[in-house]
């Protein structure tokens, strides 16, 4: 089975440090069974304050992550996934409590089917809805509850998918 690269788009890449630095996932990274790349949304902001939040396009409560930093980060992840190929073998996942329920069958399928999995970790009230129109993203739920952001679901999925890779 091929190695899987997880591309994590997040405001908080440091949230993954302890989890990836321990146990089975640490060994999987050392054994080159999985790779993890991070894309900090603030690196893709277009102002000197690296601000990434705004009021929702079209109105609504709270704040959302702006479309431009997310789109730039996804583009960068897709370019990395493409490498020398013309087409990326990548799946883009956005976390949402109303998305398709994640389970072991999904993890097995993803481990076999995709060489690159891009996790878009939202915050606040989510991400600007225009991003979902720009990219083919699958909305996934790890449970019937609301979390602060997508980092914990990304860790859950990365752990479960990694366990389906031979030798992990």
C-alpha positions in Angstrom: 0.0 0.0 0.0 1.3 3.5 -0.9 2.2 6.2 1.7 -0.5 8.7 2.3 0.2 12.5 2.7 -2.1 14.4 4.9 -2.3 18.1 4.1 -3.6 20.1 7.1 -5.0 23.6 6.5 -5.4 25.3 9.9 -4.9 28.4 12.0 -3.2 26.2 14.6 -0.6 23.8 13.3 1.0 23.6 16.7 -2.2 21.8 18.0 -0.9 18.7 16.2 2.6 18.5 17.7 2.1 16.3 20.7 -0.3 13.9 19.0 1.9 13.4 16.0 5.0 13.2 18.2 3.9 10.1 20.1 3.1 6.5 19.6 1.9 4.9 16.4 1.6 8.0 14.2 5.1 9.1 15.2 6.4 5.7 14.0 4.3 5.8 10.9 5.9 9.1 10.0 9.4 7.9 10.8 8.8 4.7 8.7 7.5 7.0 5.8 4.1 5.3 5.8 2.4 8.7 6.2 3.5 12.3 5.7 1.9 15.4 7.2 2.2 18.9 5.7 0.8 22.0 7.3 -0.6 25.1 5.7 -1.1 28.0 8.2 -4.0 30.1 7.0 -2.2 33.3 8.3 0.6 32.7 5.8 -2.0 33.2 3.1 -3.6 36.4 4.5 -3.3 39.5 2.3 -2.7 42.2 5.0 0.2 43.0 7.4 -1.8 41.8 10.4 -2.4 38.4 8.8 -6.1 38.6 9.6 -8.2 35.8 8.2 -11.7 36.3 9.7 -14.5 38.4 8.4 -18.3 38.7 8.6 -20.1 36.1 6.4 -20.5 37.0 2.8 -24.2 37.9 2.4 -24.6 38.4 6.2 -25.2 36.3 9.2 -24.1 35.9 12.8 -20.5 35.6 13.9 -17.3 35.5 11.9 -16.0 33.1 9.2 -12.6 32.4 7.8 -12.1 34.5 4.6 -12.3 32.7 1.2 -8.9 34.0 -0.1 -6.6 32.5 2.5 -8.4 29.1 2.4 -8.4 29.1 -1.5 -4.6 29.9 -1.5 -3.8 27.2 1.0 -5.9 24.6 -0.9 -4.2 25.6 -4.2 -0.7 25.2 -2.5 -1.7 21.8 -1.1 -3.0 20.7 -4.5 0.2 21.8 -6.2 2.2 19.8 -3.7 -0.1 16.8 -4.3 0.3 17.0 -8.1 4.1 17.0 -8.0 5.2 16.2 -11.5 1.8 14.7 -12.4 -0.8 16.7 -14.2 -3.6 15.6 -12.0 -3.6 15.4 -8.2 -4.8 12.2 -6.6 -6.3 14.2 -3.7 -9.4 14.3 -1.6 -10.4 17.6 0.0 -12.3 17.2 3.3 -14.1 20.0 5.2 -15.5 19.2 8.7 -19.1 20.0 9.5 -21.5 18.5 12.0 -24.0 18.1 9.2 -21.6 16.2 6.9 -21.4 12.6 6.0 -20.7 10.5 9.1 -17.1 9.3 9.3 -16.6 5.6 10.0 -14.1 2.8 9.6 -15.4 1.9 6.2 -14.7 5.5 5.0 -11.2 5.2 6.5 -10.4 2.0 4.7 -11.7 3.4 1.4 -9.7 6.6 1.8 -6.5 4.8 2.7 -6.7 2.6 -0.5 -8.0 5.3 -2.8 -6.1 8.5 -2.1 -2.5 9.3 -1.9 -3.2 12.9 -0.7 -5.9 13.9 1.7 -6.4 17.7 2.4 -8.2 18.6 5.6 -9.6 22.1 5.8 -10.0 22.9 9.5 -12.5 25.6 10.0 -12.9 28.0 13.0 -15.4 30.5 14.2 -18.7 29.9 12.3 -16.9 28.1 9.5 -15.3 29.2 6.3 -16.7 31.5 3.6 -19.2 29.5 1.6 -17.6 30.6 -1.7 -14.7 28.2 -1.0 -17.1 25.3 -1.3 -18.1 26.5 -4.7 -14.5 26.9 -5.8 -13.3 23.4 -4.8 -14.9 20.0 -4.8 -14.9 19.3 -1.0 -16.6 16.6 0.9 -18.2 17.6 4.2 -17.5 15.1 6.9 -18.7 14.8 10.5 -16.9 12.9 13.2 -20.0 13.0 15.4 -23.3 14.7 16.2 -21.8 17.6 18.1 -20.2 20.9 17.5 -16.4 21.5 18.2 -14.4 24.7 18.3 -12.6 23.9 15.1 -11.6 21.2 12.7 -8.2 20.2 14.3 -9.6 17.4 16.5 -11.7 15.9 13.6 -8.5 16.0 11.4 -6.6 14.1 14.1 -9.3 11.5 14.4 -9.5 10.9 10.7 -5.7 10.9 10.2 -5.4 8.3 13.0 -8.1 6.1 11.7 -7.0 6.3 8.0 -3.4 5.7 9.0 -4.4 2.5 10.9 -5.7 1.1 7.6 -2.3 1.4 6.0 -0.2 -1.8 6.0 2.6 -1.6 8.5 1.0 1.1 10.7 
